[in-house]
Amino acid sequence: MSKRFGILAGLVASAALVLSSTATALAASFEPGPGTYTVNTTALTLTGPGTSISGTEQGGVAVFSFDAVSIAAGVLVNVEGTRPFRLVSSGDLVLGGSIDGSGRSALNFTAGPLAGGPAGNVGGVNSTEAGKGAGGGGFPSTVESGGGGGGFVGAGAMGGAKGGAGGAGGGTYDSGTLLQGGSGGGGGASTGGGGGGGVIQLFASSMRIVPSGKVLVEGGGGAVGTGGASGGGSGGTLLVRAETTLQMDGLLSVGGGDGGRGGCCGGGGGGGGGRIAVEYRTLTITGALDVSGGVSNVRDTSGCCTGGTVGDPAGGPGAFSLTRLPDLPVPPKATPVLTPAPPPAPAPACVVPKLVGKKASAAKEGLKKAGCALGSVEKSYSAKVKKGRVIRQSVKAGKQLPAGGKVGLKVSKGEKPLR
């Protein structure tokens, strides 16, 4: 585009593809090496050097989902086709290269039709055909007059007049769905109108667009005709959504395409600007958001012409929005449930063992094993019980006492000596 009306602000709120050569874009990392890659949203394919990935169709949108995305400087991803394009990273998305879903631009003296970006509309074939789409630029009433620019969020500019009326600028029709592509510019004499910008959506958990990073969804430019020039297409729709942090230091553009230079005849009208929607939870912007309309009567791909009449000087600007997403819900703190400690288990009862006749040491050990305790020990002479053995126990065998209950013993001292 010949000039940009960008927003440069310091808004602060607060060659490896890691896939097999043929894969489905569901859960791997996308880290393409330097080169040019092409996404076809009609065929649901992403191809490039050593790369062939299949996407999925979800609600009419071509979706390519990965665990992480890193598109470095030196990588260009061109997007085309009939469906909108959505690139999803469940983790980080880092963009240092370019993603381009712009409409095709015309060449001097070359008839169309020129395709729009993904889900964008084509430009008029020549001076007998208007651009496609709800805001298609009109065709001129004579071959010497210029085609009108396509409209979308911003209206397209009227083409320059020569011997009759220039093509009408396309009207506005944005519904806010973020799924509408731009409209094509009106054709010129033997020259096609620029295609409308498409629809690109970038979704990630966190996103960083570095200074070299660009996402372009611009209208295609018009060009010089054998009489009047063709009009530029309108910009399309760009949605950028980061569930957590978004650092935007690069360029997001949905500018309208410039109109072709008229030379001795009517110049083409510039296309209207499209829509940018940025959604985030934490945002830092030092880059540019371009929603400008294309300039009329300026584009010349071979430097053959000067001059030309102008209808409207430029297409109307588009719009952008910065929307902070609601804070993620904080799980409630768990309320501790106080459960009273169970009462201590009762100690096992003491069942008194039979101790009579046993050695005193064995009796003592038997009491311990039974959960009883040794009580008083009395020693007495006995003619029947050997020395050191139990003559009698204070509690009968088999009786149950509380745990630790004491049992006294009478232990033999042997026969009483004679005097």
C-alpha positions as CSV (number, residue, x, y, z in Angstrom):
1,M,0.0,0.0,0.0
2,S,1.2,3.5,-0.7
3,K,0.6,4.7,2.8
4,R,-0.6,3.3,6.1
5,F,-2.7,4.8,8.9
6,G,-1.3,2.6,11.7
7,I,-1.6,2.7,15.4
8,L,1.8,2.8,17.1
9,A,1.2,2.7,20.8
10,G,2.7,1.6,24.1
11,L,-0.5,0.0,25.4
12,V,0.4,-2.1,28.4
13,A,-2.4,-3.9,30.3
14,S,-0.6,-4.6,33.3
15,A,14.0,-26.2,8.9
16,A,12.2,-28.0,11.4
17,L,8.6,-28.9,11.1
18,V,8.1,-31.2,14.1
19,L,5.8,-33.6,12.2
20,S,6.3,-36.3,9.8
21,S,6.3,-35.3,6.1
22,T,2.6,-36.1,5.9
23,A,0.6,-35.5,9.0
24,T,-2.7,-34.2,10.4
25,A,-2.7,-30.9,12.1
26,L,-4.0,-32.0,15.5
27,A,-1.3,-32.2,18.2
28,A,2.3,-31.6,17.0
29,S,4.4,-28.5,16.9
30,F,4.6,-26.4,13.8
31,E,8.1,-25.0,13.4
32,P,8.7,-24.5,9.6
33,G,12.1,-23.8,8.2
34,P,12.8,-20.9,5.9
35,G,10.7,-20.9,2.7
36,T,7.2,-20.3,1.4
37,Y,4.3,-22.4,2.5
38,T,0.7,-22.5,1.2
39,V,-2.5,-23.1,3.1
40,N,-5.4,-24.1,0.9
41,T,-8.6,-23.8,3.0
42,T,-10.7,-25.5,0.3
43,A,-8.5,-28.6,0.2
44,L,-7.6,-28.3,3.9
45,T,-3.9,-28.6,3.2
46,L,-0.7,-26.9,4.4
47,T,2.2,-27.6,2.1
48,G,5.7,-26.4,1.7
49,P,9.4,-27.5,1.8
50,G,9.2,-31.1,3.0
51,T,5.8,-30.5,4.5
52,S,2.3,-31.8,3.9
53,I,-0.3,-31.3,6.7
54,S,-4.0,-31.9,6.7
55,G,-6.4,-29.6,8.6
56,T,-10.0,-30.1,9.6
57,E,-13.2,-28.3,8.8
58,Q,-15.1,-27.0,11.9
59,G,-18.2,-25.0,11.4
60,G,-17.2,-23.9,7.9
61,V,-13.7,-22.9,9.0
62,A,-10.4,-24.6,8.0
63,V,-8.7,-25.3,11.3
64,F,-5.0,-26.3,11.8
65,S,-4.2,-27.1,15.4
66,F,-0.9,-27.7,17.1
67,D,0.7,-28.0,20.5
68,A,3.0,-25.0,19.7
69,V,3.7,-22.8,16.7
70,S,6.9,-20.9,15.9
71,I,7.1,-19.2,12.5
72,A,10.5,-17.5,12.3
73,A,11.7,-14.7,10.1
74,G,12.3,-16.0,6.6
75,V,9.0,-18.0,6.6
76,L,6.1,-16.9,4.5
77,V,2.7,-18.7,4.8
78,N,0.3,-17.8,2.0
79,V,-3.3,-18.6,2.6
80,E,-5.9,-19.1,-0.1
81,G,-9.2,-20.9,-0.6
82,T,-13.0,-20.6,0.0
83,R,-13.0,-21.2,3.8
84,P,-11.8,-18.9,6.6
85,F,-8.4,-19.9,8.1
86,R,-7.8,-20.6,11.8
87,L,-4.4,-21.4,13.2
88,V,-4.5,-22.8,16.8
89,S,-1.8,-23.4,19.3
90,S,-2.7,-25.0,22.6
91,G,0.6,-23.6,23.9
92,D,2.7,-20.7,22.7
93,L,2.5,-19.0,19.3
94,V,5.5,-17.0,18.2
95,L,5.5,-15.1,14.9
96,G,8.6,-13.6,13.3
97,G,7.7,-14.4,9.7
98,S,4.6,-13.5,7.7
99,I,1.1,-14.9,7.3
100,D,-0.6,-13.5,4.2
101,G,-4.3,-13.9,3.5
102,S,-4.6,-10.9,1.2
103,G,-6.5,-10.7,-2.0
104,R,-4.6,-11.0,-5.3
105,S,-3.4,-7.7,-6.9
106,A,-3.8,-6.9,-10.6
107,L,-1.1,-6.5,-13.2
108,N,-1.2,-3.7,-15.8
109,F,-3.3,-4.6,-18.8
110,T,-4.2,-8.1,-17.5
111,A,-7.8,-9.2,-17.1
112,G,-9.0,-11.0,-14.0
113,P,-10.6,-12.5,-12.2
114,L,-8.2,-12.1,-9.3
115,A,-8.9,-14.3,-6.2
116,G,-9.7,-13.0,-2.8
117,G,-7.9,-14.3,0.3
118,P,-9.4,-17.2,2.3
119,A,-13.2,-16.7,2.1
120,G,-12.5,-13.3,0.3
121,N,-14.3,-12.3,-2.9
122,V,-12.8,-12.0,-6.4
123,G,-12.4,-8.8,-8.3
124,G,-14.2,-7.9,-11.5
125,V,-12.7,-9.4,-14.7
126,N,-12.6,-6.1,-16.6
127,S,-14.5,-2.9,-17.2
128,T,-17.7,-4.8,-17.8
129,E,-17.8,-6.5,-14.4
130,A,-18.1,-5.4,-10.8
131,G,-16.2,-6.9,-8.0
132,K,-17.8,-9.8,-6.2
133,G,-19.1,-9.7,-2.6
134,A,-21.7,-7.6,-0.7
135,G,-19.5,-4.6,-1.1
136,G,-18.1,-5.2,-4.6
137,G,-16.7,-2.2,-6.4
138,G,-18.7,-1.1,-9.4
139,F,-17.7,-1.2,-13.0
140,P,-17.5,2.1,-15.0
141,S,-20.0,3.3,-17.5
142,T,-17.2,3.8,-20.2
143,V,-14.0,2.0,-20.8
144,E,-12.1,5.3,-20.1
145,S,-13.4,5.6,-16.5
146,G,-12.0,3.7,-13.6
147,G,-13.5,0.8,-11.6
148,G,-14.7,1.4,-8.0
149,G,-13.0,0.1,-4.9
150,G,-14.5,-2.8,-2.9
151,G,-16.1,-2.0,0.4
152,F,-16.4,-3.9,3.7
153,V,-16.1,-2.1,7.1
154,G,-14.9,1.0,5.2
155,A,-16.6,2.0,2.0
156,G,-14.8,1.7,-1.3
157,A,-13.8,4.7,-3.3
158,M,-15.5,5.7,-6.5
159,G,-13.4,5.3,-9.7
160,G,-12.2,8.3,-11.7
161,A,-14.5,9.5,-14.5
162,K,-13.5,10.0,-18.2
163,G,-16.3,10.4,-20.7
164,G,-18.8,8.9,-18.3
165,A,-19.1,7.8,-14.6
166,G,-16.5,5.9,-12.7
167,G,-17.5,2.7,-11.0
168,A,-19.3,3.2,-7.7
169,G,-17.4,2.5,-4.5
170,G,-18.6,-0.7,-2.7
171,G,-20.8,-0.2,0.3
172,T,-20.3,-1.4,3.9
173,Y,-21.7,-4.7,5.2
174,D,-19.8,-5.8,8.3
175,S,-22.0,-7.9,10.6
176,G,-19.4,-8.4,13.3
177,T,-19.2,-12.2,13.0
178,L,-15.5,-12.1,12.3
179,L,-16.0,-14.6,9.6
180,Q,-16.7,-12.3,6.6
181,G,-14.1,-11.8,3.9
182,G,-13.6,-8.5,1.9
183,S,-15.1,-7.7,-1.5
184,G,-13.4,-7.4,-4.8
185,G,-12.7,-4.1,-6.7
186,G,-14.4,-3.2,-9.9
187,G,-12.6,-4.1,-13.2
188,G,-10.9,-1.7,-15.5
189,A,-10.3,-1.6,-19.2
190,S,-8.7,-5.1,-19.9
191,T,-7.6,-5.1,-16.3
192,G,-9.0,-7.1,-13.3
193,G,-10.0,-5.6,-10.0
194,G,-8.1,-6.5,-6.9
195,G,-9.4,-9.4,-4.8
196,G,-10.9,-8.9,-1.3
197,G,-8.9,-9.8,1.8
198,G,-9.8,-13.0,3.4
199,V,-10.4,-14.2,7.0
200,I,-7.6,-15.2,9.3
201,Q,-7.9,-16.2,13.0
202,L,-4.9,-16.9,15.3
203,F,-5.7,-18.6,18.6
204,A,-3.1,-19.4,21.3
205,S,-2.7,-19.8,25.0
206,S,0.0,-17.1,24.8
207,M,1.2,-15.2,21.7
208,R,4.2,-13.1,20.7
209,I,4.4,-11.3,17.4
210,V,7.9,-9.9,17.2
211,P,8.9,-6.8,15.2
212,S,9.5,-8.8,12.0
213,G,6.2,-10.6,12.3
214,K,3.3,-9.7,10.0
215,V,-0.2,-10.9,9.5
216,L,-1.7,-9.4,6.3
217,V,-5.3,-9.7,5.3
218,E,-5.3,-6.8,2.9
219,G,-7.3,-6.0,-0.3
220,G,-5.5,-6.6,-3.6
221,G,-4.5,-3.6,-5.6
222,G,-5.9,-2.5,-8.9
223,A,-3.7,-1.7,-11.9
224,V,-3.4,0.3,-15.2
225,G,-5.8,-0.6,-18.0
226,T,-5.9,0.1,-21.7
227,G,-8.4,2.8,-20.7
228,G,-9.6,3.3,-17.2
229,A,-7.8,1.6,-14.3
230,S,-9.3,-1.1,-12.0
231,G,-10.3,-0.7,-8.3
232,G,-8.7,-2.2,-5.3
233,G,-10.3,-4.9,-3.2
234,S,-11.3,-4.2,0.5
235,G,-9.4,-5.5,3.4
236,G,-10.7,-8.6,5.2
237,T,-11.1,-9.8,8.8
238,L,-8.3,-10.6,11.3
239,L,-8.9,-12.1,14.8
240,V,-6.0,-12.5,17.2
241,R,-6.9,-14.2,20.5
242,A,-4.5,-15.0,23.4
243,E,-6.0,-16.8,26.4
244,T,-3.3,-15.3,28.6
245,T,-0.6,-12.9,27.4
246,L,-0.3,-11.2,24.0
247,Q,2.8,-9.2,23.1
248,M,2.3,-7.5,19.7
249,D,5.4,-5.8,18.4
250,G,4.8,-6.5,14.6
251,L,2.2,-5.6,12.1
252,L,-1.5,-6.5,11.8
253,S,-3.0,-5.1,8.6
254,V,-6.5,-5.3,6.9
255,G,-5.9,-2.2,4.7
256,G,-7.8,-1.8,1.5
257,G,-6.0,-2.2,-1.8
258,D,-4.9,0.8,-3.8
259,G,-6.6,1.8,-7.0
260,G,-4.8,1.5,-10.4
261,R,-3.3,4.6,-11.9
262,G,-5.5,6.1,-14.7
263,G,-2.9,7.7,-16.8
264,C,-4.9,9.5,-19.5
265,C,-8.1,8.1,-18.2
266,G,-10.0,7.4,-14.9
267,G,-8.1,6.0,-12.0
268,G,-9.3,3.1,-10.0
269,G,-10.9,3.6,-6.6
270,G,-9.2,2.4,-3.4
271,G,-10.7,-0.4,-1.4
272,G,-12.1,0.1,2.1
273,G,-10.4,-1.1,5.2
274,G,-11.4,-4.3,7.0
275,R,-11.7,-5.3,10.7
276,I,-9.1,-6.3,13.3
277,A,-10.2,-7.9,16.6
278,V,-7.7,-8.4,19.4
279,E,-8.7,-10.5,22.4
280,Y,-6.4,-11.0,25.4
281,R,-6.0,-11.1,29.1
282,T,-2.7,-9.3,29.3
283,L,-1.6,-7.1,26.4
284,T,1.5,-5.2,25.3
285,I,1.5,-3.3,22.0
286,T,4.4,-1.5,20.4
287,G,3.5,-2.5,16.8
288,A,1.0,-1.3,14.3
289,L,-2.6,-2.1,13.6
290,D,-3.5,-0.9,10.0
291,V,-7.1,-0.6,9.0
292,S,-6.6,2.2,6.4
293,G,-8.5,2.4,3.2
294,G,-6.6,2.1,-0.1
295,V,-5.5,5.2,-2.0
296,S,-7.1,5.8,-5.4
297,N,-5.3,6.3,-8.7
298,V,-1.8,5.3,-7.6
299,R,-0.9,1.7,-8.5
300,D,1.1,1.0,-11.6
301,T,3.0,-2.3,-11.9
302,S,5.2,-1.3,-14.8
303,G,5.7,2.5,-14.3
304,C,4.1,3.3,-17.6
305,C,1.7,6.1,-16.6
306,T,1.2,9.3,-14.8
307,G,-1.9,11.3,-14.1
308,G,-5.5,10.1,-14.2
309,T,-8.7,11.4,-12.8
310,V,-9.9,10.7,-9.3
311,G,-13.3,10.0,-7.9
312,D,-12.9,9.6,-4.2
313,P,-9.4,10.0,-3.0
314,A,-9.3,6.8,-0.9
315,G,-11.4,4.1,0.5
316,G,-12.9,4.5,4.0
317,P,-11.0,3.2,7.0
318,G,-11.9,0.0,8.7
319,A,-12.1,-0.7,12.4
320,F,-10.2,-2.4,15.2
321,S,-11.1,-3.5,18.7
322,L,-9.1,-4.4,21.7
323,T,-11.1,-6.7,24.1
324,R,-9.8,-7.9,27.4
325,L,-11.1,-11.4,28.2
326,P,-12.7,-12.0,31.6
327,D,-10.3,-13.2,34.3
328,L,-10.1,-16.9,34.5
329,P,-12.2,-18.2,37.4
330,V,-10.3,-18.9,40.6
331,P,-11.2,-22.2,42.1
332,P,-12.7,-21.7,45.6
333,K,-10.5,-22.6,48.5
334,A,-11.4,-26.0,49.9
335,T,-13.0,-25.8,53.4
336,P,-11.2,-28.2,55.6
337,V,-13.4,-30.8,57.1
338,L,-12.5,-31.5,60.7
339,T,-13.0,-35.2,61.4
340,P,-12.7,-36.1,65.1
341,A,-10.0,-38.6,65.8
342,P,-11.4,-42.0,66.6
343,P,-11.2,-43.0,70.2
344,P,-8.1,-45.1,70.9
345,A,-8.7,-48.8,70.5
346,P,-9.0,-50.5,73.8
347,A,-6.0,-52.3,74.9
348,P,-6.4,-56.1,74.6
349,A,-7.4,-57.8,77.8
350,C,-5.0,-59.9,79.9
351,V,-6.0,-63.6,79.9
352,V,-4.0,-65.1,82.7
353,P,-1.9,-68.1,81.6
354,K,-1.2,-71.2,83.6
355,L,2.0,-70.6,85.4
356,V,2.2,-73.3,88.2
357,G,5.1,-75.6,87.7
358,K,6.9,-73.3,85.4
359,K,10.3,-71.8,86.1
360,A,9.9,-68.2,87.5
361,S,11.6,-66.7,84.4
362,A,9.3,-68.6,82.0
363,A,6.3,-67.5,84.1
364,K,7.4,-63.9,83.9
365,E,7.7,-64.1,80.1
366,G,4.3,-65.8,79.8
367,L,2.7,-63.0,81.7
368,K,4.2,-60.4,79.4
369,K,3.1,-62.2,76.3
370,A,-0.5,-62.5,77.7
371,G,-0.6,-58.7,78.3
372,C,-0.4,-59.2,82.1
373,A,2.1,-57.8,84.5
374,L,4.1,-59.5,87.2
375,G,2.8,-58.7,90.7
376,S,4.5,-59.6,94.0
377,V,6.7,-62.6,94.2
378,E,6.8,-64.6,97.4
379,K,9.4,-67.4,97.9
380,S,8.6,-70.4,100.0
381,Y,10.1,-73.9,100.8
382,S,8.4,-76.8,99.1
383,A,9.0,-80.5,99.3
384,K,7.0,-81.1,96.1
385,V,8.1,-78.3,93.8
386,K,11.6,-77.9,92.6
387,K,13.5,-74.8,93.5
388,G,12.8,-71.8,91.2
389,R,9.5,-73.1,90.0
390,V,6.0,-71.6,90.6
391,I,4.1,-73.2,93.5
392,R,1.0,-71.0,93.2
393,Q,-0.3,-68.0,91.2
394,S,-2.6,-65.3,92.7
395,V,-5.1,-65.4,89.8
396,K,-6.4,-68.6,88.3
397,A,-5.4,-69.5,84.8
398,G,-8.0,-68.5,82.2
399,K,-9.3,-65.5,84.1
400,Q,-9.5,-62.3,82.2
401,L,-8.0,-59.1,83.7
402,P,-7.7,-55.6,82.3
403,A,-4.7,-55.1,80.2
404,G,-1.6,-55.0,82.4
405,G,-3.4,-56.7,85.3
406,K,-1.0,-58.0,87.9
407,V,-0.6,-61.6,88.8
408,G,1.5,-62.5,91.9
409,L,3.6,-65.7,92.2
410,K,4.8,-68.0,95.0
411,V,8.1,-69.5,93.9
412,S,9.7,-72.6,95.5
413,K,12.9,-72.3,97.4
414,G,13.2,-76.1,97.3
415,E,13.1,-78.4,100.4
416,K,13.5,-76.9,103.7
417,P,16.9,-77.9,105.1
418,L,17.1,-80.1,108.2
419,R,18.5,-78.6,111.4
